[in-house]
Amino acid sequence: MSIEVKNLFKYYGEQAAVKDISFNVKSGEIVGFLGPNGAGKSTTMKIITGYIPSSAGEVKVCGLPVSVDSLDTRKLIGYLPENNPLYLDMYVKEYLTFVGNIYKVPNIKDRVAEMIKSVGLEVEQDKKIGMLSKGYRQRVGLAQAIIHDPQVLILDEPTSGLDPNQLVEIRNLIKEIGKEKTVMLSTHIMQEVEAICDRVVIINRGEIVADDKASQLQSTIGSQTVYVEFEGTVSRGQLQKINSVSKVEKIEAGWLVESKEDVDLRKVLAQFAQQNNLLILTLKKEEKSLENVFKSLTGGK
C-alpha cells in the first residue's frame, strides 16, 4: 500500500476533527477524498504529508511511518495544499528551480522546463507569480508538487479557480500522473471525481461514511429511481399507492418512479404489473448521481 491510515484521531483542544478513521490507497490508484466543509479532509491530508501531527493512530507512506520531522516520507510525497502558498515575488522558473533544489533534483534546468510544459505554463513562465491569475497559480502549485517525481501525490482542491478548458487539461494531467503514481485528491466538483477517480472515500464530521468505487456507491446508496413504461393505461395515483414508492413523475410515454428506501423497484413494479394484468414495455434503473449520493451520506438536501 502506498498510503495506510489506521485508527487516526486528531483533536484541537477537546474537539475531534478526525475520529478513528482507517483506509488504504494502493499504488497507481487515484482516490477522491470527499466531504463537506469542516469534515476533516484537509486535516487528514496534512497529517498524511507530515505537515501536522496526529493525536493518535498510525499513518504510513510506502511502508514508512509518517511524522512531522520525517524527511524520508516527505521525499516520497508531492503536496498541493488547499491555499496553495507561493512566493509571490519570485518568477515562475525561479520558484520551481528553488523548490527543485530543496529536493536536490538532478538536471534541474531540464526538469523545470519539463514541468512548465506539462502544466501549461509556457506563456507565463517569465512572469512573477504575483502577476498570475488564480488558475495559473494553481498550475505553479501542481508543478512544485511533482517536480521531484514523488511516488505519492496529495492534492487539496487542485482545480480551484481554473476555467473549463484548464479544468480538462489539469484533469488529463492528473489521470496521466495516476498511471504511475498514487494520487489522493480532495475536491467539491463531483464531475471531476467521476472523470478521474478510481475510488471514492467520503468523510463526514471526522468519520468515514463511504469507501468504494463511485459507480458502486451510485448503485447501492439510498433510494432508487426507475423509468418504467407500460402497455395500457396506468395512472399516477395507482403508482403512488405502491408502498415502496415516494415520488412519481410523468416522462414522455412512461413514468419516473422513486423509492422511499433502498429497495429494488424493478421487482416491485414487476409485481405491480402482474397484479394488474399489465405488460411492461420498458424498465430501466436510473443511475444516481454522485452528487446525490454525497448529499445522502453527509446530510445535505
KOLMI-995269 format. One record per atom (N, C-alpha, C): y, x, z. Coordinates in pm, whole numbers, padded with zeros to 5 digits, always signed. Atoms other than C-alpha are relative to their C-alpha. Layout:
<nodes>
YXZ...
</nodes>
This chain:
<nodes>
-00120+00083+00000+00000+00000+00000+00126+00087+00000-00126-00074+00001+00350+00123-00082+00090-00038+00116-00077+00047-00116+00514-00090+00188-00093-00079+00091+00080+00072-00099+00337-00203+00504+00091-00037+00117-00079+00050-00113+00519-00419+00759-00094-00076+00092+00096+00059-00093+00323-00513+01071+00067-00036+00132-00051+00051-00128+00438-00729+01364+00141+00051+00030-00136-00055-00010+00803-00640+01307+00093-00095+00076-00103+00073-00074+01073-00752+01552+00131+00078-00009-00132-00061-00013+01446-00689+01556+00089-00093+00081-00088+00077-00086+01672-00806+01836+00141+00058-00004-00140-00037-00021+02051-00800+01853+00041-00066+00131-00017+00060-00130+02107-00847+02222-00123-00084+00032+00112+00090-00027+01892-01147+02313-00042-00080-00123+00029+00077+00121+01897-01291+01961-00098+00076-00089+00100-00060+00088+01591-01223+01743+00036-00026-00145-00031+00014+00143+01690-01157+01383-00129-00002-00082+00131-00004+00065+01329-01084+01283-00106-00019+00107+00096+00037-00104+01032-01233+01470-00144+00019-00048+00143-00022+00019+00685-01080+01438-00045-00024-00144+00037+00020+00141+00670-01060+01057-00092+00112-00047+00094-00096+00059+00394-00888+00861-00019-00033-00148+00030+00015+00142+00348-00834+00486-00020+00138-00060+00023-00124+00073+00239-00568+00237+00050-00014-00142-00038-00004+00141+00367-00466-00106-00079+00111-00066+00084-00097+00067+00127-00292-00342+00079+00085-00098-00062-00088+00098+00212-00006-00572+00008-00070-00136-00019+00062+00131+00353-00126-00905+00028-00148+00004-00027+00143-00017+00437-00471-00767+00149-00025+00017-00138+00043-00020+00774-00645-00792-00002-00126+00086+00005+00110-00096+00823-00871-00490+00142-00051+00027-00127+00063-00036+01110-01115-00439-00001-00035+00147-00011+00027-00144+01221-01130-00076+00114-00100+00018-00096+00110+00004+01395-01466-00036+00023-00061+00138-00032+00070-00123+01565-01659+00239+00146-00040+00000-00141+00040-00010+01889-01841+00327+00080+00107+00072-00086-00094-00071+02186-01652+00465-00035+00003+00149+00032-00013-00142+02109-01516+00812-00147-00010+00033+00144+00017-00024+01732-01545+00766-00067+00128+00048+00059-00128-00040+01667-01174+00828-00037+00090-00116+00036-00078+00119+01634-01041+00472+00058+00141+00006-00066-00130+00001+01891-00762+00487-00042+00085+00119+00046-00073-00119+01784-00668+00840-00135+00065-00026+00134-00053+00030+01423-00626+00727+00009+00116-00099-00013-00106+00099+01528-00419+00426+00061+00126+00060-00061-00117-00066+01745-00193+00641-00101+00073+00088+00104-00063-00082+01450-00132+00873-00098+00076-00089+00095-00064+00091+01217-00052+00582+00056+00131-00055-00062-00120+00056+01465+00201+00444+00037+00103+00106-00035-00092-00107+01519+00363+00784+00148+00002+00032-00145+00008-00024+01883+00255+00793+00031-00042+00144-00011+00040-00140+01842+00081+01130-00139-00001+00061+00132+00002-00063+01559+00095+01387-00049-00142+00027+00056+00129-00041+01324-00192+01465-00004-00005+00152+00017+00014-00145+01286-00331+01817-00146+00014+00038+00145-00012-00022+00907-00344+01785-00069-00016-00134+00075+00012+00124+00637-00329+01521-00010+00131-00074+00027-00121+00077+00537-00083+01255+00035-00021-00147-00031+00001+00143+00668-00005+00906-00044+00132-00059+00041-00120+00072+00507+00241+00665+00040-00010-00147-00029-00009+00143+00617+00352+00319-00088+00110-00058+00096-00094+00061+00349+00517+00106-00084+00070+00107+00086-00051-00105+00144+00564+00422+00071+00076+00110-00074-00075-00102+00421+00736+00619+00080-00095+00088-00078+00087-00088+00577+00573+00927+00149+00021-00019-00145-00005+00022+00946+00488+00888+00073+00007+00134-00090-00005-00115+01209+00586+01143+00138+00037-00051-00138-00024+00046+01587+00629+01129+00028+00146-00030-00024-00143+00024+01557+01009+01126-00108+00062-00090+00109-00048+00083+01268+01034+00879+00048+00032-00142-00039-00040+00135+01374+01233+00572-00117-00012-00097+00117+00008+00087+01017+01224+00439-00009-00135-00070+00007+00133+00062+01024+00846+00381+00125-00029-00084-00122+00025+00077+01384+00843+00260-00005+00063-00139+00017-00063+00131+01288+01079-00022-00079-00090-00095+00087+00087+00079+01039+00815-00139+00066-00132-00037-00063+00132+00013+01285+00521-00128+00132+00009-00074-00131+00022+00059+01570+00415-00352+00055-00130+00057-00054+00117-00073+01806+00169-00181+00137-00039-00056-00129+00058+00038+02082-00054-00312+00036-00106+00104-00036+00098-00103+02245-00227-00010+00078-00117-00058-00068+00122+00045+02399-00571-00034+00147+00024-00032-00144-00021+00022+02759-00449-00003+00030+00119-00090-00012-00108+00098+02696-00151-00238+00113+00098+00034-00106-00093-00038+02904+00114-00057+00009+00118-00097-00022-00107+00097+03051+00360-00307+00127+00077+00036-00123-00078-00016+03311+00637-00303+00093-00035-00116-00082+00057+00106+03583+00459-00499+00091+00103-00068-00087-00101+00058+03793+00773-00557-00075+00101-00086+00080-00090+00082+03506+00953-00730-00020-00058-00140+00037+00043+00135+03437+00941-01102-00150-00031-00004+00140+00044+00007+03107+00784-01211-00095+00119-00007+00089-00116+00014+02946+01108-01326+00006+00091+00122-00017-00083-00119+03088+01296-01029-00081-00056+00117+00072+00064-00111+02941+01044-00783-00151+00012-00018+00144-00008+00023+02596+01037-00944-00050+00144+00014+00035-00142-00019+02593+01418-00951-00007+00032+00149-00005-00020-00145+02687+01417-00582-00126-00054+00067+00120+00061-00059+02401+01179-00492-00124+00078-00042+00115-00076+00048+02156+01370-00710-00017+00133+00071+00006-00128-00071+02244+01697-00539-00049-00017+00143+00050+00027-00135+02179+01540-00198-00153-00005-00001+00146+00009+00013+01825+01465-00317-00061+00124-00065+00045-00124+00064+01803+01811-00480-00075-00030-00130+00059+00037+00128+01729+01655-00819+00015+00117-00098-00010-00109+00098+01645+01926-01079+00066-00048-00129-00066+00033+00128+01833+01937-01412+00095-00118+00017-00081+00113-00042+02097+01717-01253+00088-00053-00113-00088+00045+00109+02326+01705-01558-00075-00093-00094+00080+00084+00090+02049+01566-01780-00041-00130+00068+00042+00119-00074+01934+01325-01509+00114-00100+00013-00116+00089-00010+02285+01184-01461+00024-00068-00134-00018+00059+00133+02317+01132-01837-00106-00107-00028+00109+00096+00018+01978+00956-01839+00027-00128+00079-00029+00117-00083+02081+00723-01554+00116-00082-00058-00116+00069+00058+02415+00639-01717-00043-00082-00121+00049+00073+00117+02235+00539-02036-00091-00116+00043+00097+00102-00044+01962+00346-01850+00066-00126+00052-00064+00117-00060+02203+00119-01663+00123-00048-00079-00108+00047+00087+02457+00084-01947+00139+00034+00048-00131-00044-00050+02746+00286-01806+00072+00096-00095-00058-00098+00092+02826+00493-02117+00151-00016-00017-00142+00026+00027+03162+00328-02180+00086+00031+00122-00077-00014-00124+03268+00358-01814-00023+00133+00072+00045-00119-00074+03122+00698-01724+00111+00097+00038-00110-00093-00030+03455+00884-01726+00110-00064+00085-00098+00069-00084+03636+00633-01504-00030+00023+00147+00022+00003-00144+03687+00634-01131-00072-00130+00037+00077+00118-00040+03452+00393-00954+00093-00113+00044-00095+00101-00045+03752+00214-00801+00063-00080-00113-00057+00069+00116+03864+00115-01153-00100-00094-00066+00104+00079+00064+03535-00054-01239-00004-00144+00051+00024+00138-00043+03458-00425-01229-00118-00002+00095+00110+00011-00095+03212-00552-00970-00135+00020-00069+00125-00013+00073+02940-00572-01232-00035+00145-00030+00025-00141+00030+02979-00209-01333-00022+00081+00128+00027-00067-00128+02992-00103-00969-00146-00022+00042+00141+00026-00028+02652-00271-00929-00089+00094-00080+00078-00092+00084+02525-00057-01215+00001+00141+00058-00009-00131-00064+02651+00256-01042-00092+00005+00122+00085+00008-00118+02475+00144-00724-00147+00007-00036+00139-00004+00044+02150+00089-00913-00037+00139-00049+00026-00136+00050+02180+00429-01082-00022+00098+00114+00018-00093-00113+02223+00609-00749-00129-00027+00074+00124+00034-00070+01920+00423-00611-00123+00060-00067+00119-00048+00073+01686+00553-00883+00015+00142-00053-00025-00132+00059+01839+00892-00965-00102+00105+00043+00097-00098-00050+01583+01081-00752-00144-00041-00028+00132+00045+00043+01291+00893-00913-00088-00040+00117+00077+00037-00120+01171+00721-00593-00125-00080-00035+00121+00080+00020+00828+00560-00557+00023-00146+00037-00028+00135-00049+00972+00255-00379+00149-00029-00018-00139+00039+00023+01289+00069-00473+00031-00127+00077-00041+00115-00081+01463-00167-00229+00138-00044-00050-00123+00048+00061+01733-00381-00393+00046-00128+00070-00055+00116-00071+01951-00619-00190+00110-00061-00086-00091+00069+00092+02123-00864-00429+00043+00093-00115-00033-00100+00101+02106-00619-00725+00083-00053-00117-00074+00053+00116+02260-00855-00984+00126-00075+00041-00122+00065-00047+02550-00977-00773+00121+00043-00083-00123-00029+00073+02868-01003-00980-00018+00032-00147+00022-00031+00141+02704-00948-01320+00019-00124-00087-00011+00112+00092+02783-01163-01623-00137-00027-00062+00133+00036+00052+02496-01339-01810-00066+00109-00084+00058-00107+00082+02449-01054-02059-00046+00117+00086+00036-00108-00089+02449-00793-01786-00122-00035+00084+00116+00046-00077+02201-01002-01586-00129+00028-00075+00120-00021+00081+01949-00988-01869-00034+00148-00009+00022-00144+00014+01996-00613-01913-00056+00060+00128+00046-00056-00128+01953-00533-01543-00138-00054+00037+00133+00055-00026+01655-00770-01510-00105+00077-00080+00094-00074+00084+01486-00593-01801-00022+00141+00054+00012-00134-00057+01560-00257-01640-00088-00002+00125+00081+00011-00122+01410-00370-01308-00147-00022-00036+00138+00024+00043+01099-00500-01489-00063+00128-00053+00050-00126+00055+01064-00167-01669-00031+00099+00114+00021-00087-00116+01103+00025-01342-00124-00044+00076+00112+00054-00076+00846-00205-01181-00137+00031-00058+00128-00038+00060+00576-00089-01423-00058+00125+00066+00044-00128-00057+00563+00247-01247+00028+00011+00150-00041-00012-00139+00722+00185-00906-00020-00133+00074+00002+00120-00083+00711-00060-00620+00144-00047+00019-00136+00055-00010+01015-00289-00619+00000-00121+00093-00020+00113-00089+01128-00521-00342+00147-00039-00011-00139+00040+00022+01439-00723-00416+00032-00133+00067-00052+00122-00059+01645-00986-00242+00100-00062-00096-00094+00069+00088+01833-01248-00441+00006-00148+00036-00012+00145-00014+01962-01605-00428-00019-00071-00134+00015+00057+00134+01903-01656-00801-00148-00022-00029+00141+00032+00014+01571-01836-00837-00053+00032-00141+00043-00033+00136+01559-01787-01216-00033+00147-00013+00024-00145+00000+01573-01415-01152-00139+00030+00056+00131-00019-00062+01269-01435-00926-00111-00041-00096+00101+00049+00094+01074-01641-01178-00016+00093-00119+00002-00085+00119+01166-01397-01456-00065+00135+00024+00043-00139-00016+01074-01065-01296-00098+00026+00114+00079-00030-00120+00879-01102-00969-00147-00038-00015+00143+00028-00001+00501-01080-00936-00037-00090+00118+00031+00072-00124+00511-01231-00588+00128-00034+00074-00117+00045-00076+00748-01410-00352-00035-00003+00149+00008+00011-00146+00792-01364+00023+00126-00072+00045-00115+00079-00046+01017-01627+00184+00009+00010+00152-00025-00011-00143+01169-01570+00528+00105-00103+00041-00095+00099-00051+01347-01834+00734+00010+00013+00151-00024-00018-00145+01503-01788+01079-00085+00113+00059+00068-00119-00049+01339-01449+01111-00151-00002-00012+00145+00011+00011+00985-01568+01026-00042-00020-00145+00054+00020+00133+00773-01552+00711-00056-00142-00011+00049+00137+00019+00716-01905+00580-00082-00016-00128+00082+00005+00121+00552-01823+00246-00018+00141-00054+00030-00129+00061+00388-01527+00072-00106-00023-00107+00094+00032+00108+00232-01592-00269+00069+00020-00134-00059+00000+00134+00285-01588-00643+00090-00123-00013-00094+00111+00017+00578-01807-00749-00069-00122-00059+00070+00112+00065+00353-02019-00971-00091-00074+00098+00088+00062-00098+00112-02080-00683+00080-00083+00100-00086+00075-00093+00393-02186-00448+00048-00129-00065-00052+00117+00071+00528-02423-00711-00105-00110-00014+00105+00099+00020+00192-02594-00749-00058-00056+00129+00066+00042-00124+00095-02627-00382+00094-00047+00110-00090+00032-00110+00407-02668-00169+00067-00135-00018-00079+00122-00006+00547-03007-00074-00051-00112-00087+00035+00118+00078+00550-03329-00274-00033+00038-00144+00043-00022+00138+00413-03362-00626+00066-00103-00090-00059+00091+00098+00570-03513-00937-00089-00004-00124+00090+00019+00114+00365-03657-01223+00067-00092-00102-00043+00091+00107+00461-03804-01561-00123-00078-00046+00113+00083+00039+00235-04099-01649+00046-00107-00100-00027+00104+00100+00223-04333-01947-00125-00087-00014+00112+00094+00006+00005-04645-01951+00003-00077-00132+00008+00097+00109-00118-04865-02233+00007-00139+00064-00021+00128-00064+00012-05206-02137+00126+00003+00085-00123+00013-00077+00289-05329-01911-00024+00031+00148+00002-00035-00142+00346-05171-01571+00143-00001+00050-00136+00009-00053+00650-05244-01355+00026+00110+00104-00040-00096-00102+00843-05012-01126-00052-00046+00138+00043+00055-00128+00756-05242-00836-00147+00027+00028+00142-00026-00018+00383-05202-00894-00026+00144+00045+00020-00141-00033+00407-04823-00880+00056+00035+00138-00062-00029-00129+00637-04823-00577-00082-00053+00117+00086+00056-00106+00380-05027-00381-00116+00093+00035+00108-00094-00029+00131-04738-00401+00037+00082+00123-00031-00063-00129+00110-04586-00050+00055+00143-00011-00037-00142+00008+00147-04222-00158+00127+00026-00082-00115-00017+00091+00446-04282-00390+00132-00018+00075-00131+00009-00064+00802-04215-00272+00112-00034-00098-00108+00019+00097+01003-04235-00594-00060-00026-00137+00045+00032+00136+00959-04387-00939+00121-00005-00092-00112-00004+00094+01184-04320-01239-00053-00024-00141+00040+00030+00137+01158-04461-01592+00043+00113-00092-00028-00109+00094+01134-04181-01851-00063-00034-00134+00048+00033+00135+01107-04280-02219-00108-00109+00008+00105+00103+00003+00774-04462-02266-00083-00003+00128+00082-00008-00120+00637-04364-01926+00082+00001+00129-00063-00003-00132+00719-04306-01560-00012+00140+00062+00003-00121-00079+00808-04007-01346-00022-00043+00145+00040+00047-00131+00631-04061-01013-00008+00118+00097+00001-00107-00100+00686-03850-00698-00073-00047+00125+00079+00036-00118+00458-03843-00395+00080+00017+00128-00062-00013-00132+00557-03880-00029-00041+00130+00066+00051-00120-00064+00344-03589+00081-00082+00080-00101+00076-00088+00088+00121-03316-00058-00135-00064-00034+00123+00062+00048-00137-03531-00239-00009+00019-00150+00018-00009+00145-00285-03519-00588+00024-00138-00060-00038+00130+00056-00102-03804-00759-00086-00039-00120+00082+00032+00118-00327-03778-01064-00120-00086+00040+00113+00079-00049-00621-03911-00861+00046-00140+00043-00054+00128-00049-00405-04181-00702+00031-00093-00116-00038+00082+00116-00272-04301-01039-00122-00040-00083+00124+00036+00071-00619-04291-01198-00068-00118+00069+00059+00111-00077-00744-04516-00918+00081-00127-00021-00088+00116+00026-00442-04747-00966-00031-00062-00137+00029+00048+00135-00517-04772-01339-00135-00073-00005+00132+00061-00001-00883-04852-01275+00004-00136+00069-00008+00126-00075-00799-05124-01020+00074-00108-00078-00081+00096+00074-00552-05287-01261-00039-00010-00147+00052+00006+00137-00763-05251-01578+00100+00056-00102-00097-00065+00087-00509-05014-01734-00059+00128-00060+00042-00124+00065-00562-04728-01977+00116+00100+00010-00102-00106-00009-00373-04403-01909+00004+00076-00131-00017-00073+00126-00236-04253-02231+00043+00146+00025-00049-00135-00033-00059-03953-02071+00006+00015+00151-00008-00030-00143-00093-03796-01728+00023+00150+00013-00037-00142-00003+00088-03469-01669+00070+00035+00131-00062-00049-00123+00169-03283-01349+00124+00082-00034-00125-00071+00025+00531-03168-01348+00009+00120+00094-00012-00122-00080+00590-02810-01230+00122-00010+00090-00110+00001-00095+00801-02799-00916+00080+00129-00015-00083-00119+00013+01096-02560-00947-00007+00084+00126+00001-00090-00115+01106-02255-00723+00115-00033+00094-00114+00040-00083+01444-02377-00601-00038-00114+00094+00045+00111-00084+01285-02698-00473-00097+00047+00107+00093-00057-00097+01007-02501-00306+00077+00072+00111-00082-00074-00096+01267-02277-00141+00068-00095+00097-00068+00098-00085+01462-02578-00011-00098-00066+00096+00101+00064-00084+01144-02739+00119-00042+00087+00117+00051-00092-00102+01039-02430+00313+00108+00046+00097-00108-00052-00085+01382-02339+00453+00090-00110+00055-00076+00110-00060+01509-02684+00548+00121-00043-00079-00113+00043+00082+01756-02723+00260-00025-00138-00057+00013+00137+00055+01824-03058+00098+00016+00001-00151
</nodes>
